[in-house]
Amino acid sequence: MSEEQAASVQLLRSFAPLDGMKRENLAALAKKVTVRTLSAGRALFSVGDSDKRTIWLVSGVLEVNDGERNVGLLRSGTPEARNPLFPGLPRRVTLRAVDDISYLAIDSELLDVMITWDQTGSYEVEELQARLQSEGSDDWMTTLLQTNAFHRIPPANIQAIFQRLQRTPCKAGEVVIKQGDEGDYFYIIVSGKCAVTRETPLSREGIKLAELGVGDTFGEEALIAEAKRNATVTMMTDGVLMRLNKQDFRELMNEPLLQWVNAEQGRKIIERGGRWLDVRLPSEHQNLSIEGSLNVPLYLIRLKLSTFDRTKPYIVYCDTGRRSSAAAYILVERGFDAYVLTGGMSAGGLQLVRGGGNPEKP
């Protein structure tokens, strides 16, 4: 069997709906797609699979099985093979290679975003990459395109975001944002690595909260909550950052991304298996909180991401909605299902408890 090979624009254009995309956008997509091979007898996918991939058959023959019996063969080069292979999820059939085959597979959500942009007529991926003139620029772009956050932002907003991003080269050791300063920009790492640290009374040098790399973002908390920076971000290596100013970030990224719920809507989400998430300080949570809530302070959200359950929705709250909206943005950006409680703890109809678990009188 041959190894994976790069996909050409000509090859991509032989399949639908890729044949309708502009050449420059198809060329950008081709950089992220390879022609893969599969040995005879192996399954390409099976009944019940729910992986979000769009797949086309390049060469060879596939056997189609509906779970009980073989229902036919699918051959490359036929009109049927020009279209994605049984794209519905979960998969309704099993496809097994009759002989050695080759195929294309693209992340379905990335494909949807790029086709949407292509059809708006004003966004050109290749043109943007040329403007950035930075090594590996397509890596961070593709990383962003595949995040849940960008899938939920309107295409027109995404176009405006990339048009307004400012390229900022940085040197190793350079402090990008400093704890205690006013928030002014949202940052995306194009190349290089950053360290996130937080100074505490017990550690003037700062506790390391996270290490960020290409495609990661930072700086949103202060912009959303209208608060001072709660951590310091320092370049660990030479690199390039893209930055978006506060007003553009809030209008183009924050507002369309967050989902707000009232107390009644929040309770219904809890009944479906959701969790209340209090992002205030432990002392605030201990004094008064929503019954049964989990407490993770805003400044620790990034550090504690691995402890959250991706199968559960979270209703994030604080006193007013500022800190909770910043925390919810971080969660949603990283693929979690998160909502913000409108009005915070001042919202009526909540079951509140004090430190010892005693219910708060209404």
Stockholm file with secondary structure:
# STOCKHOLM 1.0

chainA/1-362         MSEEQAASVQLLRSFAPLDGMKRENLAALAKKVTVRTLSAGRALFSVGDSDKRTIWLVSGVLEVNDGERNVGLLRSGTPEARNPLFPGLPRRVTLRAVDDISYLAIDSELLDVMITWDQTGSYEVEELQARLQSEGSDDWMTTLLQTNAFHRIPPANIQAIFQRLQRTPCKAGEVVIKQGDEGDYFYIIVSGKCAVTRETPLSREGIKLAELGVGDTFGEEALIAEAKRNATVTMMTDGVLMRLNKQDFRELMNEPLLQWVNAEQGRKIIERGGRWLDVRLPSEHQNLSIEGSLNVPLYLIRLKLSTFDRTKPYIVYCDTGRRSSAAAYILVERGFDAYVLTGGMSAGGLQLVRGGGNPEKP
#=GR chainA/1-362 SS CCCCEECCHHHHTTSTTGGGSCHHHHHHHHTTCEEEEECTTCEEECTTCCCCEEEEEEESEEEEECSSSEEEEEETTSGGGGSCSSCCSSCSSEEEESSCEEEEEEEHHHHHHHHHHHHHSSCCHHHHHHHHCCTTHHHHHHHHHTSHHHHSSCHHHHHHHHHHCEEEEECTTCEEECTTSBCCEEEEEEESCEEEEEEETTEEEEEEEEEECTTCEECHHHHHHTCBCSSEEEESSSEEEEEEEHHHHIIIIIHHHCCEECHHHHHHHHHTTCEEEECSCHHHHHHEEETTCEECCGGGTTTTGGGSCTTSCEEEECSSSHHHHHHHHHHHHTTCCEEEETTGGGSTTCCEEETTSCBCCC
#=GC SS_cons         CCCCEECCHHHHTTSTTGGGSCHHHHHHHHTTCEEEEECTTCEEECTTCCCCEEEEEEESEEEEECSSSEEEEEETTSGGGGSCSSCCSSCSSEEEESSCEEEEEEEHHHHHHHHHHHHHSSCCHHHHHHHHCCTTHHHHHHHHHTSHHHHSSCHHHHHHHHHHCEEEEECTTCEEECTTSBCCEEEEEEESCEEEEEEETTEEEEEEEEEECTTCEECHHHHHHTCBCSSEEEESSSEEEEEEEHHHHIIIIIHHHCCEECHHHHHHHHHTTCEEEECSCHHHHHHEEETTCEECCGGGTTTTGGGSCTTSCEEEECSSSHHHHHHHHHHHHTTCCEEEETTGGGSTTCCEEETTSCBCCC
//
